[in-house]
Amino acid sequence: MKNIKSIYKRFFNDFSFTLLCSSTIIIGVFLIYLLFVFILMQMNLSEIMSSFFGMILLLICLSLILGILTPFIYSLFACNGVLHTKKRDDVKYKSFLKTYFIGSRPPFKGQLQVWNTLINSFLIYVLIEFIVVLLLSAVASNESSAFKPLFDELMALDFSSAEWYNQMDAVLLKYQDLIRITSLISTYFSLFFATYYFMHTIARNTLRYYLAPTLLNAPNRLVSYVFKGTMRLHKAEYMKGYYQTLWPLTVIYVLAFTLSYFLIGFFGPSYIDIGILSLTSILISFALLIPLLPLVFNYHELIWNKFAIYFMELFLTNASKEINTIKSSMTNESELNKRNIELAEKNIEKIRQAFEENKDKFSEEDPSKDDDSSKEESQNNNEDRNDNKEKDNSEENK
């Protein structure tokens, strides 16, 4: 309870600044959204947007938004962290804008795994849509179903006639309200869960912003391996703390998405396309949740010391196994190969020693304490150690 209070206390202390930064992200997102809608209106793609291709166009718009604005999430993360140190007064809005370029370069570039998450979200959408359609088909086949008259009239059409297409249009027009309600409901469930998965996964992946610089100059593939392996082992611990601390974010998402979707769907313009309605509901939820993202950062700051141990234990264990595997399978025992293996073992041992030296310190630290001086001192010590490591590596490379 004390830790949860500290998370929210820091959030409200920083809220005026983080809200200003969040507003920049929100304005940028909605400008792209308005441009997207304007282009669609000019191209008159209402029929396409009402079909499966509408979801493809929706993904293209989301990709554009995420590709341009994702580095700003790192900017918000970096500024939020510095606000908890003695350098708090040095953080300005200009700092938030400058940090954008740091977030677009390694080691922070790609850490949110946006494109993989977007693809997985789309697959979740397709799967749930398929299940919902099957359930609706089962309901519609019932004799007392409201769909029975629609099915009867469609089955009665003479498809051998040249006028069958116009006749089908007339039947669909007659039952357009029923069809629209069914389409709204089926799309809601699939889009709701797919969007929640996307937003939750991106929020969770901000923990990688801590991990990436810890594994100095490691490729994203290695960072992903360590992150996924550790989270798989400690998923229950992470998720328990996540929902105990951040449950208001889930409630806000459920209310924002559901209310915006059905209010606009039922009481908005009758001609609004499902694709535009879906995107609108997603962006409304996004606009309400982005200012609350520092809560996720604060939660990750709280658990980082513990999870840093988990990450490094998995990394060191698997690094040693990998070295042994390479040694046992190496057929060409040249002098160069031996030197590379020895250098790798030496570097792993250095990392292991540094980890063992700081392991007890990490486990004893309590990030919920508002002891900025100790935190800043720890950060300075980490920087000194990193500088020493770089010098050692430089000498060994020479």
N, C-alpha and C positions, 0 to 999 in steps of 0.2 A: 504493500500500500504506500509506503514511504517513497519507493522508487517511482511508482505511478504518479504520485503528487509532484515529484521533482520534474518528471517529463512534461507535465502540463504547466507547471510553474515557469519553466524555461520557455515553453511555447508562447505563453501570454506575455512574458517579458520581451520577447523578440517580435511579437505579432505585427507591430506597426511597420517594421522594416521588411519582414518576410511577406507581408501582404502587398507592399509596393512592388516587390520583385515578382510575386505571383501574378499580379495584375498585368505585368508586361507579357508573361507567358500566355495568359488568357486572351489578351487583346490580339496577340499574334495569331493564336489559334482561330479566333473568330473572324479575323480578316481573311485568312485562307478559306475558311468555311463560306463566307459571303461571296468570295471570288468563285468558289466551286459551284455554289447555287446559281450565281449569275450566268456562268458558262452553260450550265444545264438548261436554264430557262431560255437562253438564246438559241441553243441547239434543239430545243423542243424534244427532249428525250423522255417524256413522261411514260411512254409505253415500255422503254428499256428499263427505267428505274423501277417499274412495277414488277420486273422479272428477276431471274437469277443474276442477270448481268448488272442489275442495280447494286448488288452486294459487291461485285467486282469493282465497280466504279467507287463504291464506298471505301473499299480497301485502298484504292489508288489515292483517294483524298487523305485518308488516315496516314498512309505512308509518307505523303508529302509533308503533312503536319508534323509527324514524328521525326522525320529526317532533319528538318530545319530546327525544330524546337527542343529536341532531346538534350543537346548540350546545355541548355538553360537549366535543366534539372540538376546537372552537376554544379552549375553556378550557384543555385539555391542551396544545394547541399554544402558546398565549400563555405559560403558566407554564413550559413547557419552554424557550422562548426566553429568558426572564428569568433562568432558572437559569444561563445562560452569561454573565452580566454581573456587575458588582460588587454589584448589588442582589439577588443570590442569596439572602442571608439574610432578605430581606424577604418572600420567597414562602412563604405559608402555605396550609394546606388551605382556609381561608376565602377566600383569593384565588381559588382554583380555582372555588369555588361562585359568587362574585360575578361572575366573568368570563363566566358563563353568559349573562347578560343582554346583554353586549357582543356575544357570538357570535350572538345572536338578532336583532341590528339591523344595518342597513347600516353600513359597506360589506361586512361579513363574512357577513351573512345570504345564504344561497343560493349561496355560492361553491363548495360541494361538488357542486352540481348533482345532488342526491340523486334527485329525481323523474325527471329525464331518464335518469339512469343505471339506475334501477329499471325503467323502461319498456324500455330497451335490453336489460337483463338478461332480462326476461320474453320478449322477442322471440328472443333467443339460445336460451332454454330451449325455446320452441316449435319453432324451426328444428331444433335438435339432436334433440329428441324425435321429430320427424317423420322425420328421417334414420335414427335408431335403429330406429324402428318398421318402416320400409321394409326395412332390413337384416335384422331379425328375421323379417319376412314372407318374405323370400327364402330364409332358412335353413329356415323352417318348411315351405316348399313342397317341400323335398327329401324324397325317398322314405324315406331313412334317418333323418330327423329325429325327435326325441322328440315333436314336435308333431303328427306324422302321425296317430296314433290319436285325438287330440283333434279334429283337423279332420274325420276320417272320421266320428266319432260326431255331431259337430255337423251335418255335411252330411246325415246319415241321418235327422235329425229330421223329423217330419211337421208342417210349419208350418201345414197346413190343419186340424190337430186343435186342439181347445180346450185340450188339455193340453200344448201344445208349450212353454209358458213353464216349467211345472214340470219337464218333461223336460230342458230346457236347464239349469235350476238343478242338476239331479242330475248332469249331465255336468260342469258347471263345478266342482261340489263334489268330484267324483271326481278331477279334475286340479288341485285348488286349490294344491297345493305347487308344481307346475310353473308355474302362472299367477303365483303370488306371486313366485317367483324371477325370472321374466321381467320382471315389473313393477318389481322392485327394481333390476335391472340397467339397464333402459331409463331409469328415472328418475334413476339415479345419474349417468350420463354427461351428460345434459342439465343437471341441477342442479349438478354439479361445475363445469362450464365457465361456466355463468351466474353462479354465486356467486363464482367466481374473478374474472370480469370486473368484477363489482360492487365487490368489495373492493379490487382493484387500481386501478380508476378513482377510487374515493373517496380512496385513499391518494395517488394522483398529483395529484388536484385540491386537496390541501392546499397545494400550491405557489401556488395562487391567493390564499391568505391573505397572501402577500407582495405579489402583484401588485395586488390591489384597492386598498389604501391608497396605492400609488404613483400610480395614475391617480385623483387626488383627485376624489371625488364622481362618478366615472364610473358610468353605469348598468351593471347586470350584463351587458347585451347587448354593450356595448363591451368589457368585461373578457373575456367569452367569446370575442369575435372575436379579440382580441389573443392570448389564451392558446392557442386552437385553432390559429390561424395560425402562431404561433411553434413550438408543439409539433409541428405537421406538418412544418415545415422542419428541426427539430432532433430529431426523434423517435429516430433511430438513436443519437445522442449521449446523450440522456437515458436510453433503455432500456439501453444498454450499461453506463452507470454504475450504473443502478438494480439490475440483476441481478448485477453484480459485487460490489456492496455489500450488497444485501439478499436474496441468494439463500436464506439460512436461513428467511426468512419464507415463501417459496414452499414450501420443503420441509415446514415445520411445517403449512402449510395442507393440503398433499396428504395428509400422514399423519393429521392430526386429522380432516379431513372423511371420508376413506376408511375409516379404522378405526371411527370412531363410527357411520357409516352402516351398514356391513355387520355390525359386532358387535351393534348394537341391532336391525338388521333380521333377522338370522338367529338370534340367541340371546336377544333381548329378548322382550317379551310378544307372543304370536302374533297378538293382536288389534290391535296398534298400527297406526294408519293411516299411509299413505304421506305425507300432508301433515304430520302431527305428527312423523314420523320425519325428514322433510326439514328441518323447522324446527329440530328438536333438533340435528341435525348442523351446520346453519348456525351456531347459537348457540354450540355447543361450539368450533367453529373461531374464531368471533368472540371468545369469552372468552379464548382462548389468544393471539390476535393483537393485541388492544387494548393490552395492556401493552407490546407491542413497537412500537407506533405511533411513539413518540419516535425510533426509529431512522430512520423515514421523514422526520420533521421535521429530524433532524440532517443527513440526506443533502441535503434541500432547502436547509438553511442553508449547506451546503458549496458547492452549485452556484449559489446565488442571484445572486452578483455577476456571474457569467458570463451567466446567463439574463436578468438585469435588462437587460443591454445588448441581447440579442436581442429582448426584449419592446419596449423603447423604440425600437429601430431600426424594427421593423415598425409600431409605433404612429405614429411621426413621419412615416414614408414614406407611409402610407395616409391620415393626417390631411391632409397637404399635397395629395395627389391628390384627396381629397374636397372640399377648399376650392376647388381649381381647377375641379372638375366643377360645383360649385354656381355659381361665378362665370360659367362659360361657358353654363350653362343658365338663369341668372336673367333673367327677362323684365322684372320690375318693379324697376327700379333706383332705388328710393326712398332717401331719406336714411337711414331707419332700417335698411334692408337693407345699405347700404354701411357703416354704423357697426358692424353685427353682424359683417360679414365682416372688417372691419379689426380688430375686437376679437378675433375668433377667430384671425386670423393673428398678432396680437400675442401672444396667450397661447401659441400653438404655438411661436412663436419663443423665448419665455421658457423653455418646457420644453426646447426644443432646446439653448439656451445652457447651462441647468443640467445637461442630460445630457452635453454636450460637456466641461463643466468637471469632471465627476465620472467620465467614462468611463475615463480612464487610471487613476484611483484605484481604481475598481471592478476593473479587469482586473489590477491589481497586488496587491490584497488577497488574502490566503490565509486563509480562514475556519477552516482546520484548526489554525492556531496558537492556542494558549490565551492570547491577549493580550486579556484582558477589557477593559482600560482603553482600548485603541484602538477596540475594538468599541463600547463605551459612548460614546466621544467621537464616533464616526461617527453613532450614533443621535441624540445630542444635536444634532449639526450638521444632520441631516435634519429634526429637529423645528423648529430655528430657520428653516431654509429654508421649511418648510411654513407657519410662522407668517407669514413675510414674504410668501409667495405669497397667503395668505388676506387680508392687509392690502391688497395691491395689487389683488386681485380686488374687494374690498369698495369701494375707492376708484373702480375703473372702473365697477362696477355703479351707484354713486351718480351 
